[in-house]
């Protein structure tokens, strides 16, 4: 650690991102993306060595200002070591975040079969046995993660784009939100922090002249927000998000995904997502809008 006052010492401590999650969900891709953005990346670092790596970065005279480490469950005493390391970092005032990469069982099985490699935890069992064991071991870490990304339907370029949007040119202590419309019949987004249900509103699908369009269409949006309770719901939920956003900032949470659902993810959820995103942006939250199921039949 550098000598001098406490302020100088704090400035010398590198920013830290821990990349973890399911094997096959894209940890290596995430690491390469951060490396391209100028982070110093260490792959498969034992959790017990994380504080040592941060200390080395602090001695680099500012040459290593941002460190990303990839950790997985193959190391013995994984969680004991990780908890001890995180507690050590907290006492030193290290700014740290955890990225958790998630994917469905089907997607992970396809990926392991395509590269003809066993899952690191399957032992003498099947790939699905290793996935189940890993998911159970990582459950607590997933719950504590600052950013959860579901890569089930993402290719390499789409995952890189998501990380670029979160980390490229970021400002300190800004809250970033992804507002994602979805269709309940296609399943809940597994990376959602908050879920909003718009199915209480009449469905434009049953209006023949509106059915071919989406919630991005002005006539569809007008129809949705002319329904009883729609504007009041938007106002009340925007007020709730204002309170939640302030709390996230106080707790140092940098990312939130708000999933807005209707039956098919084409009309009501799309219109509501656009309005909620506009309210968040007006509240000073950097917001990205994604319509997951809008193009499905």
Secondary structure, 3 states (H helix, E strand, C coil): CCCCCHHHHHHHCCEEEEEEECCCCCHHHHHHHHHHCCCEEECCCCHHHHHHHHHHHHCCCCCCCEEEEECCCCCCCHHHHHHHHHHHHHHCCCCEEEEEEECCHHHHHHHHHHHCCCCCCCCCCCHHHHHHHHHHHCHHHHHHCCEEEECCCCCHHHHHHHHHHHHCCCCCCCCEEEEEEEEHHHCCCCCCCEEEECCCCCCHHHCHHHHCCCCCCHHHHHHHHCCCCHHHHHHHHHHHHHHHHHHHHHHCCCEEEEEEEECCCCCHHHHHHHHHHHHHHHCCCEEEEEECCCCCC
